[in-house]
């Protein structure tokens, strides 16, 4: 397939491209879903094709096709050039790319046990047993369990001479217990909501999850929530578990630091950012406890790779240092605006999409202590766990997130459980109130496999290392 | 309909599907094919920054053997590729337990004859889209910045199964959406969704968004609280679209998870509110059969404010003892059926009349990033965006900063006091669009404010 990518680049150059790169690729996935010991879904999917990106007269063109014969590749390359020439019908600044050394390389996710070769029978049996154990909890309505496997193979070539092969493998699984009664529905998930915990790893990750071992507890918590009181509406101290911190980091830090948003390139669809290009080193984003890193080399992260989709090598970049904003996520096109070179965050949702700036692994650096110690150190407040809902404004300032369950914290201990908890805040105020972040022992690399961005919409796979943390003066229990 | 770039035609679809239908050892085989070709011109800061062409054919094969079901998808759109997918699906079917609710594949039945293919859209060139974008930008003030996308797509959907059902339908989608940003924090939004590029007046879209952007400059802060609101159609579409998620899906209703649980025949909204789904109506987008090959039907969901029913696919229909209404999604689909062609009935008011009748309230252009808070209470949250204005004594008196709402949809629809006389197609979700009017809602709860 590297030959396909090289042929596409040559065809684009012949068609008049000043610069060209191409990604030939194959996506494979397998998904299994069990509900109440019945198979709700079992499917496999493959998709193969090539996408060709060109610069002509300083304007981008992109065309993609699933047919890989010589004539079709040549036609698609001409189409990409036609696209770029059409863009020249409007005035505007020419695209300028920051430099990169063209690499010849091969990279793949370290995998101990290929998830696609593990027998289907074994996967089905795992999900059936987890479902059976949950169903054993009296009062439970639905016991759901799922596994997802994903492999992207990409061959990248550029007119600068890059030739890169990458194979990225992700594995994930989770269980959900749903209780329905008297006009109420409550859900508990493990290890995380929305199909569980997804990592860049093989089937060995699934074996560590303990889906069967945790099934009874999750089922019992869902049923118990039906009779729990609603989370009260008040301004209080809030402790978040690391799973909810994943979402908090993703929405209120990961997206605002994308330089294409900051420059208005995503404004019409998903919105822009409250940050400005000249904010680096000046804006206090959070309290001085908070340091955030973008690390595409992090083992296990869904945003881990060898090279981004512009052929730039993976990097670890400080984003927030002791509360001060330091760096954007950038591409070859955008980095020059802030006087830098690309920090390798330009990625596409497969061969048929144009690369966009996407989060890599945006993680909060661990500090000290366990979740138990943070709760033990809290006189009064609310502890929330496991995301259930998210919403944030178009500049990523005003957010409101929901969780599956909360507990009152009284004198350093968990007391009354609450259902339907949520909280709201303003991004820099909220992060500015952070006064405790857990240590490495409670730091988990979570995966977000369904991050949406772009037009047409693209799905991005990103990671977040997160510890539990504590925030002050937070409005919880928002009611409609 | 001929000569359009990228159109495969029914014979090609039949030939490709035939490869999978040759599978031996299965009781039933279903092949769903979707060919998509099109382009997108995306602009920001009043320049084109992405210009894209894509073409792909996806096939999805469902195989059943003694009630055991497996599904495989591929984009190898050849008879050999279809057969390989079918074999993979059969392999999966053989390791899973039988589905006790398996309803069988769709029997032969003709789909309604709806022509939604427009040659002008299928053959739209990047130069044409670029010129339209230039026209849109030209309609904006020099100190405003336009961003958005002009997309033209041709889609062919085909389904063949071993029961003898075969359906194929082409359709097109043309959409131009923009957000115009002004120099003092103002922003405005406008969009048109249509099957043909004909109704897309790029200059008018630019002028509408520009007017909003200029008018919403330097917004003032407003306290959160309960207000009367005038919702333009894009904002109404958010309420109706999310009602589909939390209420109109047959599976959630059967399982007692719908916000309409126990409410059949009961008043759930103001008498002026009627909502239905109709994939056969020429005023919407899409094809006249669902992803299982069942012809689509009109389904009345809320009539004169009374809850009438929900939509079904073959599996949930069997469970409910009803026929499929033609609302199946691609298999496997644990979520069940979904309405993709929602309509809300019109009334007799204009937006201007709604504003004039409002003593104090807010005019909302659209919502942003809404999400479900409590599905059984039909409660959602989200932000206003791209033009939010204060109304006092029957007049728009100025822009306000964006507010967060947290609100029960049925609560809002129960306090509708005026309904717009014109309906517009507006898209809340990427794969569907609702045709809805503007609404005046007497009580709408805003739970927070933003800084812009």
Boltz contact constraints between the chains, C-beta under 6 A:
constraints:
  - contact:
      token1: [A, 33]
      token2: [B, 334]
      max_distance: 6.0
  - contact:
      token1: [A, 39]
      token2: [B, 96]
      max_distance: 6.0
  - contact:
      token1: [A, 39]
      token2: [B, 97]
      max_distance: 6.0
  - contact:
      token1: [A, 40]
      token2: [B, 334]
      max_distance: 6.0
  - contact:
      token1: [A, 41]
      token2: [B, 332]
      max_distance: 6.0
  - contact:
      token1: [A, 41]
      token2: [B, 334]
      max_distance: 6.0
  - contact:
      token1: [A, 42]
      token2: [B, 70]
      max_distance: 6.0
  - contact:
      token1: [A, 42]
      token2: [B, 92]
      max_distance: 6.0
  - contact:
      token1: [A, 42]
      token2: [B, 96]
      max_distance: 6.0
  - contact:
      token1: [A, 43]
      token2: [B, 71]
      max_distance: 6.0
  - contact:
      token1: [A, 43]
      token2: [B, 332]
      max_distance: 6.0
  - contact:
      token1: [A, 44]
      token2: [B, 72]
      max_distance: 6.0
  - contact:
      token1: [A, 44]
      token2: [B, 88]
      max_distance: 6.0
  - contact:
      token1: [A, 45]
      token2: [B, 73]
      max_distance: 6.0
  - contact:
      token1: [A, 46]
      token2: [B, 74]
      max_distance: 6.0
  - contact:
      token1: [A, 47]
      token2: [B, 75]
      max_distance: 6.0
  - contact:
      token1: [A, 61]
      token2: [B, 51]
      max_distance: 6.0
  - contact:
      token1: [A, 62]
      token2: [B, 52]
      max_distance: 6.0
  - contact:
      token1: [A, 63]
      token2: [B, 53]
      max_distance: 6.0
  - contact:
      token1: [A, 64]
      token2: [B, 54]
      max_distance: 6.0
  - contact:
      token1: [A, 65]
      token2: [B, 55]
      max_distance: 6.0
  - contact:
      token1: [A, 66]
      token2: [B, 56]
      max_distance: 6.0
  - contact:
      token1: [A, 66]
      token2: [B, 75]
      max_distance: 6.0
  - contact:
      token1: [A, 79]
      token2: [B, 53]
      max_distance: 6.0
  - contact:
      token1: [A, 83]
      token2: [B, 51]
      max_distance: 6.0
  - contact:
      token1: [A, 83]
      token2: [B, 53]
      max_distance: 6.0
  - contact:
      token1: [A, 83]
      token2: [B, 126]
      max_distance: 6.0
  - contact:
      token1: [A, 86]
      token2: [B, 51]
      max_distance: 6.0
  - contact:
      token1: [A, 86]
      token2: [B, 126]
      max_distance: 6.0
  - contact:
      token1: [A, 86]
      token2: [B, 127]
      max_distance: 6.0
  - contact:
      token1: [A, 86]
      token2: [B, 130]
      max_distance: 6.0
  - contact:
      token1: [A, 87]
      token2: [B, 48]
      max_distance: 6.0
  - contact:
      token1: [A, 87]
      token2: [B, 51]
      max_distance: 6.0
  - contact:
      token1: [A, 89]
      token2: [B, 130]
      max_distance: 6.0
  - contact:
      token1: [A, 90]
      token2: [B, 48]
      max_distance: 6.0
  - contact:
      token1: [A, 90]
      token2: [B, 134]
      max_distance: 6.0
  - contact:
      token1: [A, 92]
      token2: [B, 47]
      max_distance: 6.0
  - contact:
      token1: [A, 120]
      token2: [B, 95]
      max_distance: 6.0
  - contact:
      token1: [A, 121]
      token2: [B, 95]
      max_distance: 6.0
  - contact:
      token1: [A, 124]
      token2: [B, 95]
      max_distance: 6.0
  - contact:
      token1: [A, 124]
      token2: [B, 96]
      max_distance: 6.0
  - contact:
      token1: [A, 180]
      token2: [B, 256]
      max_distance: 6.0
  - contact:
      token1: [A, 180]
      token2: [B, 257]
      max_distance: 6.0
  - contact:
      token1: [A, 183]
      token2: [B, 376]
      max_distance: 6.0
  - contact:
      token1: [A, 185]
      token2: [B, 257]
      max_distance: 6.0
  - contact:
      token1: [A, 185]
      token2: [B, 376]
      max_distance: 6.0
  - contact:
      token1: [A, 264]
      token2: [B, 44]
      max_distance: 6.0
  - contact:
      token1: [A, 264]
      token2: [B, 45]
      max_distance: 6.0
  - contact:
      token1: [A, 265]
      token2: [B, 44]
      max_distance: 6.0
  - contact:
      token1: [A, 265]
      token2: [B, 49]
      max_distance: 6.0
  - contact:
      token1: [A, 267]
      token2: [B, 147]
      max_distance: 6.0
  - contact:
      token1: [A, 267]
      token2: [B, 179]
      max_distance: 6.0
  - contact:
      token1: [A, 268]
      token2: [B, 147]
      max_distance: 6.0
  - contact:
      token1: [A, 268]
      token2: [B, 148]
      max_distance: 6.0
  - contact:
      token1: [A, 268]
      token2: [B, 179]
      max_distance: 6.0
  - contact:
      token1: [A, 352]
      token2: [B, 54]
      max_distance: 6.0
  - contact:
      token1: [A, 352]
      token2: [B, 56]
      max_distance: 6.0
  - contact:
      token1: [A, 354]
      token2: [B, 50]
      max_distance: 6.0
  - contact:
      token1: [A, 389]
      token2: [B, 371]
      max_distance: 6.0
  - contact:
      token1: [A, 389]
      token2: [B, 372]
      max_distance: 6.0
  - contact:
      token1: [A, 389]
      token2: [B, 373]
      max_distance: 6.0
  - contact:
      token1: [A, 390]
      token2: [B, 371]
      max_distance: 6.0
  - contact:
      token1: [A, 391]
      token2: [B, 369]
      max_distance: 6.0
  - contact:
      token1: [A, 391]
      token2: [B, 371]
      max_distance: 6.0
  - contact:
      token1: [A, 391]
      token2: [B, 381]
      max_distance: 6.0
  - contact:
      token1: [A, 391]
      token2: [B, 382]
      max_distance: 6.0
  - contact:
      token1: [A, 392]
      token2: [B, 369]
      max_distance: 6.0
  - contact:
      token1: [A, 393]
      token2: [B, 383]
      max_distance: 6.0
  - contact:
      token1: [A, 393]
      token2: [B, 402]
      max_distance: 6.0
  - contact:
      token1: [A, 393]
      token2: [B, 450]
      max_distance: 6.0
  - contact:
      token1: [A, 394]
      token2: [B, 368]
      max_distance: 6.0
  - contact:
      token1: [A, 394]
      token2: [B, 385]
      max_distance: 6.0
  - contact:
      token1: [A, 395]
      token2: [B, 452]
      max_distance: 6.0
  - contact:
      token1: [A, 397]
      token2: [B, 450]
      max_distance: 6.0
  - contact:
      token1: [A, 397]
      token2: [B, 451]
      max_distance: 6.0
  - contact:
      token1: [A, 398]
      token2: [B, 404]
      max_distance: 6.0
  - contact:
      token1: [A, 398]
      token2: [B, 448]
      max_distance: 6.0
  - contact:
      token1: [A, 398]
      token2: [B, 450]
      max_distance: 6.0
  - contact:
      token1: [A, 400]
      token2: [B, 381]
      max_distance: 6.0
  - contact:
      token1: [A, 402]
      token2: [B, 373]
      max_distance: 6.0
  - contact:
      token1: [A, 424]
      token2: [B, 448]
      max_distance: 6.0
  - contact:
      token1: [A, 455]
      token2: [B, 42]
      max_distance: 6.0
  - contact:
      token1: [A, 455]
      token2: [B, 149]
      max_distance: 6.0
  - contact:
      token1: [A, 457]
      token2: [B, 430]
      max_distance: 6.0
  - contact:
      token1: [A, 478]
      token2: [B, 406]
      max_distance: 6.0
  - contact:
      token1: [A, 478]
      token2: [B, 447]
      max_distance: 6.0
  - contact:
      token1: [A, 480]
      token2: [B, 379]
      max_distance: 6.0
  - contact:
      token1: [A, 480]
      token2: [B, 406]
      max_distance: 6.0
  - contact:
      token1: [A, 480]
      token2: [B, 407]
      max_distance: 6.0
  - contact:
      token1: [A, 480]
      token2: [B, 408]
      max_distance: 6.0
  - contact:
      token1: [A, 480]
      token2: [B, 445]
      max_distance: 6.0
